[in-house]
Amino acid sequence: MSDDKLRYVSKPTRFTVFLRTFLPWQAWRFAVINIKMIGIIRRGHREMHRHHP
């Protein structure tokens, strides 16, 4: 990336950097996202079984 473009890249705040490197927060976000995905997948499977006996 050129120096000219780097001038316009926003720097993350200290808090953002902290959250990105804090393992308990990362584990929590991982769990929440996976629980949401499981719900979406289950709904999809329920719909599939309802239409194809």
BAMI-825253 format. One record per residue (C-alpha): x, y, z; residue in three letters. Coordinates in steps of 0.02 Angstrom, whole numbers, padded with zeros to 5 digits. Example, Ala and Ser with C-alpha at 12.3 -4.5 7.8 and 13.67 -1.06 7.14 Angstrom:
<sites>
+--------+--------+--------+-----+
:   east :  north :     up :  aa :
+--------+--------+--------+-----+
:  00615 : -00225 :  00390 : ALA :
:  00684 : -00053 :  00357 : SER :
+--------+--------+--------+-----+
</sites>
This chain:
<sites>
+--------+--------+--------+-----+
:   east :  north :     up :  aa :
+--------+--------+--------+-----+
:  00000 :  00000 :  00000 : MET :
:  00068 :  00171 : -00043 : SER :
:  00108 :  00300 :  00091 : ASP :
: -00029 :  00411 :  00020 : ASP :
: -00162 :  00278 :  00051 : LYS :
: -00096 :  00235 :  00224 : LEU :
: -00129 :  00413 :  00279 : ARG :
: -00317 :  00383 :  00267 : TYR :
: -00325 :  00216 :  00357 : VAL :
: -00409 :  00236 :  00526 : SER :
: -00313 :  00174 :  00678 : LYS :
: -00410 :  00064 :  00800 : PRO :
: -00437 :  00135 :  00973 : THR :
: -00346 :  00061 :  01122 : ARG :
: -00510 : -00020 :  01176 : PHE :
: -00533 : -00100 :  01004 : THR :
: -00356 : -00169 :  01008 : VAL :
: -00389 : -00234 :  01184 : PHE :
: -00547 : -00326 :  01130 : LEU :
: -00459 : -00399 :  00978 : ARG :
: -00321 : -00472 :  01088 : THR :
: -00422 : -00518 :  01245 : PHE :
: -00448 : -00707 :  01234 : LEU :
: -00601 : -00720 :  01349 : PRO :
: -00692 : -00592 :  01239 : TRP :
: -00641 : -00686 :  01082 : GLN :
: -00704 : -00851 :  01157 : ALA :
: -00870 : -00770 :  01204 : TRP :
: -00895 : -00696 :  01029 : ARG :
: -00849 : -00865 :  00952 : PHE :
: -00980 : -00953 :  01060 : ALA :
: -01117 : -00825 :  01022 : VAL :
: -01087 : -00833 :  00834 : ILE :
: -01087 : -01024 :  00836 : ASN :
: -01249 : -01032 :  00938 : ILE :
: -01330 : -00914 :  00811 : LYS :
: -01269 : -01024 :  00667 : MET :
: -01337 : -01182 :  00751 : ILE :
: -01508 : -01098 :  00765 : GLY :
: -01507 : -01046 :  00582 : ILE :
: -01453 : -01221 :  00526 : ILE :
: -01587 : -01305 :  00634 : ARG :
: -01722 : -01193 :  00562 : ARG :
: -01663 : -01237 :  00388 : GLY :
: -01668 : -01423 :  00426 : HIS :
: -01843 : -01408 :  00502 : ARG :
: -01905 : -01322 :  00344 : GLU :
: -01823 : -01454 :  00235 : MET :
: -01903 : -01599 :  00330 : HIS :
: -02073 : -01514 :  00332 : ARG :
: -02076 : -01503 :  00141 : HIS :
: -02000 : -01675 :  00104 : HIS :
: -02082 : -01815 :  00206 : PRO :
+--------+--------+--------+-----+
</sites>
